[in-house]
Amino acid sequence: MEKPNHQIRLIVFAILFTLFPVSLSSQTLIENPELDKKVKAFLEKHKNQWYDMNVPGIDGQLLFDIITENHYKSALEIGTSTGHSAIWIAWALSKTGGKLITIEVNEKRYNIALKNFEEAGLSDYINARLADAHTLVPKLKGPFDFVFSDADKGWYKNYFISVNPNLKVGGCFTAHNISERQTRYRSGQGEFLNYIKGLSNYETTVNSSGGGVSISYKKAK
């Protein structure tokens, strides 16, 4: 007698799970309802208070989605400000089992960010550095699978060149305040965007829903 279809599917799944247990289980996001509730409450409470060089919420959600959809775990942020984007990134990393290194040069903004990380319940997922990114970024060994650049725009290309050797294949380099029209100008953003778009081992698009985010996936070394 022929087995019912659902029984056959169960047998196939069992075989696949036996053969590929790591690859199947590694794609599962970590559930933490209490942390989710705390982060959501924090973001709602502060949603109209991110004036000091922070990203809009729609860009924070974009970064969150990129990380969770690709299951990235080792992230770098260049330019913390008071921590809005870092909170979105770290929240995503709490679901993948990862951690964020974030760098801020201004001590006042850095200290505010630390308080925000604590209030949001995400301090354990963030390694915040008070430093000049010009000197620190080239010293970081990584490897990283996700990078968000939101510091001085004239240095975007330099940050990318420093990080590129330590970005994993399949990883993603993102940058804020980017638009396609900047490719026509000699601004820091335009120089960066033209440079990364010219690399054959990167696939770059620009999301203009919020403040403008370039999204570059590394396809090969």
C-alpha positions as a LaTeX table, in Angstrom:
\begin{tabular}{lrrr}
\hline
Residue & $x$ (\AA) & $y$ (\AA) & $z$ (\AA) \\
\hline
Met1 & 0.00 & 0.00 & 0.00 \\
Glu2 & 1.34 & 3.43 & $-0.91$ \\
Lys3 & 2.28 & 5.72 & 2.00 \\
Pro4 & 0.25 & 8.95 & 2.34 \\
Asn5 & 1.99 & 12.07 & 1.02 \\
His6 & 2.40 & 13.62 & 4.46 \\
Gln7 & 4.23 & 10.53 & 5.73 \\
Ile8 & 6.58 & 10.67 & 2.77 \\
Arg9 & 7.32 & 14.33 & 3.46 \\
Leu10 & 8.10 & 13.54 & 7.10 \\
Ile11 & 10.53 & 10.81 & 6.07 \\
Val12 & 12.27 & 13.12 & 3.57 \\
Phe13 & 12.57 & 15.87 & 6.20 \\
Ala14 & 14.01 & 13.42 & 8.73 \\
Ile15 & 16.66 & 12.31 & 6.22 \\
Leu16 & 17.57 & 15.91 & 5.37 \\
Phe17 & 17.81 & 16.86 & 9.04 \\
Thr18 & 20.13 & 13.91 & 9.67 \\
Leu19 & 22.37 & 14.85 & 6.76 \\
Phe20 & 22.37 & 18.63 & 7.29 \\
Pro21 & 21.57 & 19.35 & 10.96 \\
Val22 & 23.77 & 22.43 & 11.24 \\
Ser23 & 22.65 & 24.18 & 8.07 \\
Leu24 & 18.99 & 23.72 & 8.93 \\
Ser25 & 19.15 & 24.73 & 12.58 \\
Ser26 & 21.53 & 27.66 & 11.99 \\
Gln27 & 18.84 & 29.50 & 10.06 \\
Thr28 & 16.54 & 29.70 & 13.08 \\
Leu29 & 16.32 & 33.11 & 14.73 \\
Ile30 & 16.59 & 33.29 & 18.51 \\
Glu31 & 13.32 & 34.16 & 20.22 \\
Asn32 & 13.38 & 36.54 & 23.17 \\
Pro33 & 9.90 & 38.03 & 23.67 \\
Glu34 & 10.89 & 39.94 & 26.81 \\
Leu35 & 13.77 & 41.68 & 25.04 \\
Asp36 & 11.59 & 42.40 & 22.02 \\
Lys37 & 9.02 & 44.03 & 24.27 \\
Lys38 & 11.68 & 46.15 & 25.97 \\
Val39 & 13.28 & 47.31 & 22.72 \\
Lys40 & 9.93 & 48.14 & 21.14 \\
Ala41 & 8.93 & 50.16 & 24.21 \\
Phe42 & 12.24 & 52.04 & 24.09 \\
Leu43 & 11.91 & 52.84 & 20.39 \\
Glu44 & 8.33 & 53.99 & 20.82 \\
Lys45 & 9.27 & 56.19 & 23.77 \\
His46 & 12.12 & 57.87 & 21.88 \\
Lys47 & 10.74 & 57.82 & 18.33 \\
Asn48 & 10.67 & 61.63 & 18.02 \\
Gln49 & 13.95 & 62.30 & 19.82 \\
Trp50 & 16.62 & 61.16 & 17.36 \\
Tyr51 & 17.86 & 64.54 & 16.15 \\
Asp52 & 21.61 & 64.27 & 16.70 \\
Met53 & 22.84 & 62.74 & 13.41 \\
Asn54 & 20.80 & 59.57 & 13.82 \\
Val55 & 19.05 & 57.53 & 11.13 \\
Pro56 & 15.25 & 57.65 & 10.71 \\
Gly57 & 13.31 & 54.64 & 11.94 \\
Ile58 & 12.65 & 53.36 & 8.42 \\
Asp59 & 16.41 & 53.01 & 7.86 \\
Gly60 & 16.82 & 51.29 & 11.21 \\
Gln61 & 14.22 & 48.75 & 10.15 \\
Leu62 & 16.05 & 48.27 & 6.84 \\
Leu63 & 19.32 & 47.44 & 8.65 \\
Phe64 & 17.44 & 45.10 & 11.00 \\
Asp65 & 15.91 & 43.25 & 8.06 \\
Ile66 & 19.23 & 42.87 & 6.19 \\
Ile67 & 20.87 & 41.33 & 9.25 \\
Thr68 & 18.06 & 38.95 & 10.20 \\
Glu69 & 17.34 & 37.84 & 6.63 \\
Asn70 & 21.02 & 36.99 & 6.05 \\
His71 & 21.68 & 35.74 & 9.60 \\
Tyr72 & 24.68 & 38.03 & 10.02 \\
Lys73 & 26.51 & 37.81 & 13.35 \\
Ser74 & 29.62 & 40.00 & 13.28 \\
Ala75 & 28.74 & 43.65 & 12.71 \\
Leu76 & 30.65 & 46.93 & 12.63 \\
Glu77 & 29.12 & 50.40 & 12.80 \\
Ile78 & 31.23 & 53.47 & 12.01 \\
Gly79 & 29.55 & 56.45 & 13.65 \\
Thr80 & 27.37 & 55.66 & 16.68 \\
Ser81 & 25.97 & 59.13 & 17.37 \\
Thr82 & 23.56 & 58.62 & 20.29 \\
Gly83 & 22.76 & 55.05 & 19.29 \\
His84 & 19.56 & 54.81 & 17.24 \\
Ser85 & 20.98 & 52.71 & 14.39 \\
Ala86 & 23.09 & 50.66 & 16.79 \\
Ile87 & 19.94 & 49.70 & 18.68 \\
Trp88 & 18.28 & 48.41 & 15.51 \\
Ile89 & 21.47 & 46.55 & 14.53 \\
Ala90 & 22.01 & 45.05 & 18.00 \\
Trp91 & 18.36 & 44.05 & 18.24 \\
Ala92 & 18.75 & 42.11 & 14.99 \\
Leu93 & 21.99 & 40.54 & 16.27 \\
Ser94 & 20.21 & 39.41 & 19.44 \\
Lys95 & 18.18 & 37.18 & 17.12 \\
Thr96 & 21.15 & 35.76 & 15.22 \\
Gly97 & 23.49 & 35.31 & 18.19 \\
Gly98 & 25.83 & 38.07 & 17.09 \\
Lys99 & 27.47 & 41.21 & 18.41 \\
Leu100 & 28.14 & 44.76 & 17.24 \\
Ile101 & 31.26 & 46.90 & 17.45 \\
Thr102 & 30.26 & 50.56 & 17.16 \\
Ile103 & 32.62 & 53.55 & 17.09 \\
Glu104 & 31.95 & 57.14 & 18.13 \\
Val105 & 34.48 & 59.99 & 18.35 \\
Asn106 & 32.37 & 62.47 & 20.35 \\
Glu107 & 32.42 & 61.71 & 24.08 \\
Lys108 & 29.09 & 63.38 & 24.84 \\
Arg109 & 27.24 & 61.42 & 22.16 \\
Tyr110 & 29.08 & 58.25 & 23.17 \\
Asn111 & 27.93 & 58.53 & 26.80 \\
Ile112 & 24.33 & 59.17 & 25.76 \\
Ala113 & 24.51 & 56.12 & 23.50 \\
Leu114 & 25.69 & 53.94 & 26.39 \\
Lys115 & 22.67 & 55.01 & 28.46 \\
Asn116 & 20.36 & 54.31 & 25.53 \\
Phe117 & 21.85 & 50.83 & 25.03 \\
Glu118 & 21.28 & 50.08 & 28.71 \\
Glu119 & 17.71 & 51.36 & 28.68 \\
Ala120 & 16.90 & 49.34 & 25.55 \\
Gly121 & 18.33 & 46.19 & 27.17 \\
Leu122 & 20.92 & 45.67 & 24.44 \\
Ser123 & 24.24 & 46.45 & 26.16 \\
Asp124 & 25.29 & 42.78 & 26.09 \\
Tyr125 & 25.15 & 42.79 & 22.29 \\
Ile126 & 27.21 & 45.97 & 21.80 \\
Asn127 & 30.92 & 46.69 & 22.13 \\
Ala128 & 30.92 & 50.50 & 22.06 \\
Arg129 & 34.26 & 52.21 & 21.41 \\
Leu130 & 35.08 & 55.87 & 22.08 \\
Ala131 & 37.70 & 56.44 & 19.38 \\
Asp132 & 38.65 & 58.15 & 16.14 \\
Ala133 & 37.40 & 55.81 & 13.41 \\
His134 & 40.11 & 57.10 & 11.05 \\
Thr135 & 42.73 & 55.33 & 13.15 \\
Leu136 & 40.70 & 52.51 & 14.74 \\
Val137 & 38.94 & 51.05 & 11.70 \\
Pro138 & 42.18 & 50.07 & 9.87 \\
Lys139 & 43.30 & 48.24 & 13.03 \\
Leu140 & 40.19 & 46.09 & 13.39 \\
Lys141 & 40.81 & 42.52 & 12.27 \\
Gly142 & 37.22 & 41.33 & 11.98 \\
Pro143 & 36.10 & 39.30 & 10.21 \\
Phe144 & 32.78 & 41.08 & 9.72 \\
Asp145 & 29.71 & 40.07 & 7.77 \\
Phe146 & 27.85 & 43.38 & 8.14 \\
Val147 & 29.09 & 46.99 & 8.16 \\
Phe148 & 27.16 & 50.24 & 8.49 \\
Ser149 & 29.04 & 53.48 & 7.73 \\
Asp150 & 27.47 & 56.69 & 9.02 \\
Ala151 & 30.40 & 58.86 & 10.08 \\
Asp152 & 32.19 & 61.65 & 8.14 \\
Lys153 & 31.03 & 61.36 & 4.55 \\
Gly154 & 34.34 & 62.46 & 3.01 \\
Trp155 & 35.97 & 59.37 & 4.50 \\
Tyr156 & 33.43 & 56.79 & 3.27 \\
Lys157 & 35.71 & 55.41 & 0.56 \\
Asn158 & 38.62 & 55.15 & 3.01 \\
Tyr159 & 36.47 & 53.30 & 5.55 \\
Phe160 & 35.38 & 50.85 & 2.89 \\
Ile161 & 38.93 & 50.23 & 1.67 \\
Ser162 & 40.03 & 49.54 & 5.26 \\
Val163 & 37.18 & 47.15 & 6.01 \\
Asn164 & 36.94 & 45.36 & 2.66 \\
Pro165 & 39.71 & 42.77 & 3.30 \\
Asn166 & 37.96 & 41.78 & 6.55 \\
Leu167 & 34.43 & 41.59 & 5.13 \\
Lys168 & 33.36 & 38.01 & 4.50 \\
Val169 & 32.19 & 36.89 & 1.08 \\
Gly170 & 28.41 & 37.05 & 1.28 \\
Gly171 & 28.66 & 39.95 & 3.72 \\
Cys172 & 27.14 & 43.38 & 3.28 \\
Phe173 & 28.59 & 46.90 & 3.45 \\
Thr174 & 25.99 & 49.64 & 3.93 \\
Ala175 & 26.39 & 53.42 & 4.07 \\
His176 & 23.99 & 56.19 & 5.05 \\
Asn177 & 22.99 & 59.43 & 3.30 \\
Ile178 & 23.56 & 57.98 & $-0.16$ \\
Ser179 & 21.58 & 58.70 & $-3.32$ \\
Glu180 & 22.08 & 57.75 & $-6.96$ \\
Arg181 & 22.39 & 61.38 & $-8.07$ \\
Gln182 & 25.58 & 61.72 & $-6.00$ \\
Thr183 & 27.45 & 59.73 & $-8.65$ \\
Arg184 & 27.44 & 62.94 & $-10.72$ \\
Tyr185 & 29.28 & 64.96 & $-8.06$ \\
Arg186 & 32.67 & 64.89 & $-6.37$ \\
Ser187 & 31.27 & 64.67 & $-2.86$ \\
Gly188 & 32.54 & 62.07 & $-0.43$ \\
Gln189 & 29.36 & 60.05 & $-0.94$ \\
Gly190 & 29.64 & 60.32 & $-4.72$ \\
Glu191 & 33.27 & 59.23 & $-4.74$ \\
Phe192 & 32.43 & 56.27 & $-2.52$ \\
Leu193 & 29.38 & 55.21 & $-4.51$ \\
Asn194 & 31.18 & 55.41 & $-7.85$ \\
Tyr195 & 34.08 & 53.42 & $-6.43$ \\
Ile196 & 32.04 & 50.58 & $-4.95$ \\
Lys197 & 29.75 & 50.38 & $-7.97$ \\
Gly198 & 32.83 & 49.89 & $-10.12$ \\
Leu199 & 33.92 & 46.77 & $-8.22$ \\
Ser200 & 33.03 & 43.56 & $-10.03$ \\
Asn201 & 32.95 & 41.53 & $-6.82$ \\
Tyr202 & 30.24 & 43.72 & $-5.24$ \\
Glu203 & 26.59 & 44.11 & $-6.13$ \\
Thr204 & 25.33 & 47.55 & $-5.06$ \\
Thr205 & 21.88 & 49.08 & $-4.88$ \\
Val206 & 20.56 & 52.21 & $-3.17$ \\
Asn207 & 17.47 & 52.23 & $-0.98$ \\
Ser208 & 15.92 & 55.72 & $-0.95$ \\
Ser209 & 12.95 & 55.04 & 1.34 \\
Gly210 & 14.47 & 57.00 & 4.22 \\
Gly211 & 17.72 & 58.93 & 4.41 \\
Gly212 & 19.29 & 56.93 & 1.59 \\
Val213 & 21.23 & 53.71 & 2.22 \\
Ser214 & 23.64 & 52.02 & $-0.18$ \\
Ile215 & 23.58 & 48.23 & 0.12 \\
Ser216 & 26.60 & 46.37 & $-1.25$ \\
Tyr217 & 26.84 & 42.58 & $-1.11$ \\
Lys218 & 30.29 & 41.03 & $-1.47$ \\
Lys219 & 30.02 & 38.25 & $-4.06$ \\
Ala220 & 33.67 & 37.20 & $-4.19$ \\
Lys221 & 37.10 & 38.11 & $-2.86$ \\
\hline
\end{tabular}
